[in-house]
């Protein structure tokens, strides 16, 4: 297992594809929503590989991740103050490399702006989250 420094935490991070979810805020303010970005199995594989490259290049401590049709799950170990920049880079660079791979030159939003994060506090919780993330695509295939 990856070594956890005393100033680091373990996080379960999720983010969604662009326009795939409608928030309460969007409904209240009548935000116009464009076309949903839904990933094909081929797209999912490409993004999985792109994230793998970023993890290795940046020597990130990622215990597990999974790319699904409309969202990503990631279990990340980092300092609290580094978390937002790590996620920003994962989302930004994966979008850039995805656009390059698919020869998309226009403005293109692969991911929604925000992400969700919850800190994992116990070994049991970590075990459950790792299993959940690893097999999350099976949950969504029913």
Rosetta blueprint (number, residue, H / E / L):
1 X L
2 X L
3 X L
4 X L
5 X L
6 X L
7 X L
8 X L
9 X E
10 X E
11 X E
12 X E
13 X E
14 X E
15 X E
16 X E
17 X E
18 X L
19 X L
20 X L
21 X L
22 X L
23 X L
24 X H
25 X H
26 X H
27 X H
28 X H
29 X L
30 X L
31 X L
32 X L
33 X L
34 X L
35 X L
36 X L
37 X L
38 X L
39 X L
40 X L
41 X H
42 X H
43 X H
44 X H
45 X H
46 X H
47 X H
48 X H
49 X H
50 X H
51 X H
52 X H
53 X H
54 X H
55 X H
56 X H
57 X H
58 X L
59 X L
60 X L
61 X E
62 X E
63 X E
64 X E
65 X E
66 X E
67 X E
68 X L
69 X L
70 X L
71 X E
72 X E
73 X E
74 X E
75 X E
76 X E
77 X E
78 X E
79 X L
80 X H
81 X H
82 X H
83 X H
84 X H
85 X H
86 X H
87 X H
88 X H
89 X H
90 X H
91 X H
92 X H
93 X H
94 X H
95 X H
96 X H
97 X H
98 X H
99 X H
100 X H
101 X H
102 X L
103 X L
104 X L
105 X L
106 X L
107 X L
108 X L
109 X L
110 X L
111 X E
112 X L
113 X L
114 X L
115 X L
116 X E
117 X E
118 X E
119 X E
120 X E
121 X L
122 X L
123 X H
124 X H
125 X H
126 X H
127 X H
128 X H
129 X H
130 X H
131 X H
132 X H
133 X H
134 X H
135 X L
136 X H
137 X H
138 X H
139 X H
140 X H
141 X L
142 X L
